Amino acid sequence: MKFFKGKSKVVDERIVNMQNKIYREIYMGIMAICLISIGVKFYLNGSDLGSVTTELVIMIGQGIYYISRSTSMGLLSSEVEMHNRNSKMSLLKKNIIIPALTGLGLAVFFATNSAVNFADTREESIYYFISVFFITLLFYIPFLLIIFGGPFLAAKKISDKIESKELEDDEKI
């Protein structure tokens, strides 16, 4: 018995698309307000993370909610497939290249900072640059790959299973 299920309603696709467009505009507005708020609070209060906790929770929480919700619905697999069709580079490659380039950029920044600020001689600055560069690479690239690539791969795998289960259920009907 389905007590709380009503009759399935016929919906106009044009109306649903227009509503989604409005929701997208609202989302962009909220994200812009959060970023502006973070900027203003950092300007007024200095680099105190406690003053921007609410904005960070909103910005990070919405991403986590979207990934978990789209994964549980099997939608993430379809989104990745559509992205890969329309893009020159697959989403998996982007999730590998972007953290690797970020780690490389951090390594160059930290190595240059160490060489300039802490070295007394030219040889010492070269030694500091090389050692800090490689140690930073060894630390940050795997860390960023795990942080960005790991959840994506796990969510994609779960979404693939859910999508294939839904397709099997549809074939049985």
Backbone torsions as a table, in degrees:
resi	resn	phi	psi	omega
1	MET	NA	134.7	179.1
2	LYS	-114.6	90.3	-175.8
3	PHE	-72.7	-39.2	-172.3
4	PHE	-98.7	0.1	176.5
5	LYS	-88.0	123.2	176.8
6	GLY	-89.3	-174.2	175.9
7	LYS	-67.9	145.1	177.4
8	SER	-70.3	129.4	-175.5
9	LYS	-92.7	145.4	174.2
10	VAL	-85.3	127.2	-178.8
11	VAL	-116.1	146.4	177.7
12	ASP	-83.8	123.1	-177.3
13	GLU	-62.1	-34.4	179.3
14	ARG	-63.8	-41.8	179.7
15	ILE	-66.3	-43.7	179.4
16	VAL	-61.7	-42.3	178.9
17	ASN	-64.8	-39.3	178.1
18	MET	-67.4	-39.2	176.7
19	GLN	-63.3	-42.6	177.8
20	ASN	-62.3	-36.5	177.5
21	LYS	-64.5	-41.8	178.2
22	ILE	-64.8	-44.6	178.8
23	TYR	-61.2	-37.9	178.1
24	ARG	-64.0	-41.2	177.7
25	GLU	-64.8	-40.8	177.5
26	ILE	-62.5	-44.6	179.1
27	TYR	-58.7	-46.9	-179.9
28	MET	-63.7	-38.2	177.7
29	GLY	-64.0	-42.3	179.7
30	ILE	-66.4	-41.0	178.4
31	MET	-65.6	-39.0	177.2
32	ALA	-64.6	-42.4	178.4
33	ILE	-62.3	-42.1	178.8
34	CYS	-62.6	-44.8	180.0
35	LEU	-64.8	-41.9	178.2
36	ILE	-64.4	-42.2	178.9
37	SER	-61.4	-43.0	177.5
38	ILE	-61.8	-44.6	179.1
39	GLY	-61.1	-44.7	-179.8
40	VAL	-65.6	-43.4	-179.3
41	LYS	-66.8	-38.1	175.6
42	PHE	-65.1	-38.2	179.5
43	TYR	-66.9	-42.8	-176.9
44	LEU	-80.5	-39.6	-173.2
45	ASN	-104.2	-3.1	-173.6
46	GLY	83.7	-163.5	-175.0
47	SER	-90.9	50.7	177.7
48	ASP	-89.8	111.0	-178.6
49	LEU	-69.6	-22.5	179.8
50	GLY	-63.5	-29.0	-178.4
51	SER	-79.1	-15.5	-179.0
52	VAL	-114.8	18.1	-177.3
53	THR	-60.2	-44.0	-178.4
54	THR	-60.4	-46.3	-179.4
55	GLU	-64.0	-40.8	179.0
56	LEU	-66.0	-39.0	177.4
57	VAL	-63.2	-42.2	178.2
58	ILE	-62.6	-46.9	-175.4
59	MET	-70.2	-41.2	-179.2
60	ILE	-78.8	-39.6	-178.7
61	GLY	-62.5	-38.7	179.9
62	GLN	-66.8	-34.8	177.2
63	GLY	-67.7	-43.2	178.3
64	ILE	-64.6	-42.6	179.1
65	TYR	-62.6	-44.6	-178.1
66	TYR	-63.0	-45.4	-179.8
67	ILE	-63.2	-45.6	-178.4
68	SER	-66.7	-39.5	-179.3
69	ARG	-69.5	-45.3	179.9
70	SER	-68.6	-30.3	176.2
71	THR	-68.8	-45.2	-177.8
72	SER	-66.7	-23.3	178.2
73	MET	-92.1	-6.7	-177.5
74	GLY	78.2	12.6	-176.7
75	LEU	-79.9	-28.9	-176.5
76	LEU	-60.1	-40.4	179.3
77	SER	-61.1	-41.5	178.7
78	SER	-67.4	-40.1	178.3
79	GLU	-63.3	-42.5	179.0
80	VAL	-64.6	-41.1	179.0
81	GLU	-63.2	-42.9	178.5
82	MET	-65.6	-40.3	178.2
83	HIS	-62.8	-44.9	-178.1
84	ASN	-65.8	-31.3	176.2
85	ARG	-68.2	-39.4	-173.0
86	ASN	-92.9	-8.7	-174.8
87	SER	-114.9	152.2	177.4
88	LYS	-73.0	-29.5	-177.8
89	MET	-116.4	131.9	-178.3
90	SER	-68.0	158.5	-179.2
91	LEU	-65.5	-33.0	177.3
92	LEU	-64.1	-43.8	177.5
93	LYS	-63.3	-39.6	178.2
94	LYS	-63.3	-37.8	179.4
95	ASN	-73.4	-9.5	173.3
96	ILE	-98.8	-44.3	-174.8
97	ILE	-70.8	-43.6	-176.5
98	ILE	-63.1	-47.9	175.6
99	PRO	-64.0	-34.6	178.7
100	ALA	-65.9	-43.4	177.7
101	LEU	-67.8	-36.4	176.2
102	THR	-64.1	-43.9	176.9
103	GLY	-62.6	-39.6	177.5
104	LEU	-64.7	-42.0	177.7
105	GLY	-63.8	-42.7	176.9
106	LEU	-63.1	-39.9	179.9
107	ALA	-63.0	-44.7	178.2
108	VAL	-63.8	-42.5	-179.8
109	PHE	-63.0	-50.8	-178.4
110	PHE	-65.4	-39.0	-180.0
111	ALA	-66.4	-42.7	178.2
112	THR	-64.9	-42.1	178.0
113	ASN	-59.9	-45.2	-179.9
114	SER	-65.3	-42.4	-178.7
115	ALA	-66.1	-38.4	-177.4
116	VAL	-78.4	-43.5	-171.0
117	ASN	-88.7	-24.9	-171.4
118	PHE	-116.4	-12.0	-177.4
119	ALA	-89.8	144.8	177.6
120	ASP	-100.5	-33.1	-179.0
121	THR	-118.7	169.5	179.5
122	ARG	-64.5	-43.5	-179.7
123	GLU	-64.2	-39.3	178.6
124	GLU	-65.8	-38.7	179.0
125	SER	-67.1	-37.9	176.4
126	ILE	-65.3	-43.7	179.0
127	TYR	-62.1	-45.4	178.9
128	TYR	-62.8	-43.6	-179.3
129	PHE	-60.0	-51.4	-176.8
130	ILE	-64.0	-45.9	-177.1
131	SER	-67.4	-45.0	179.8
132	VAL	-67.3	-38.1	179.7
133	PHE	-59.6	-51.1	-176.6
134	PHE	-71.9	-36.2	177.7
135	ILE	-66.8	-40.4	177.7
136	THR	-65.0	-41.5	176.3
137	LEU	-60.1	-45.4	-178.6
138	LEU	-63.6	-29.0	-179.1
139	PHE	-89.7	-53.2	-169.1
140	TYR	-75.7	-37.4	-178.2
141	ILE	-63.8	-50.4	176.5
142	PRO	-62.3	-39.0	179.2
143	PHE	-60.1	-48.6	-178.9
144	LEU	-68.6	-35.9	176.7
145	LEU	-64.1	-39.8	178.8
146	ILE	-69.2	-42.1	-178.1
147	ILE	-66.8	-44.0	-176.2
148	PHE	-92.8	-40.9	-176.1
149	GLY	-81.8	-36.0	-176.9
150	GLY	-60.0	-54.9	178.7
151	PRO	-61.5	-36.0	178.4
152	PHE	-63.0	-47.8	-179.2
153	LEU	-64.4	-40.9	178.5
154	ALA	-64.4	-45.5	179.7
155	ALA	-64.6	-39.5	178.8
156	LYS	-63.7	-42.0	-179.6
157	LYS	-64.6	-45.1	178.3
158	ILE	-63.1	-44.3	-179.7
159	SER	-64.0	-38.4	176.5
160	ASP	-60.9	-42.8	179.6
161	LYS	-63.6	-44.6	-179.1
162	ILE	-65.5	-41.8	-179.8
163	GLU	-65.6	-42.4	179.4
164	SER	-67.0	-35.5	176.7
165	LYS	-64.4	-41.8	177.9
166	GLU	-64.5	-39.9	178.0
167	LEU	-64.8	-39.6	176.7
168	GLU	-64.4	-40.6	178.9
169	ASP	-64.9	-38.3	178.5
170	ASP	-67.0	-35.2	179.5
171	GLU	-70.2	-30.6	-179.8
172	LYS	-71.0	-26.5	-177.1
173	ILE	-78.9	NA	NA
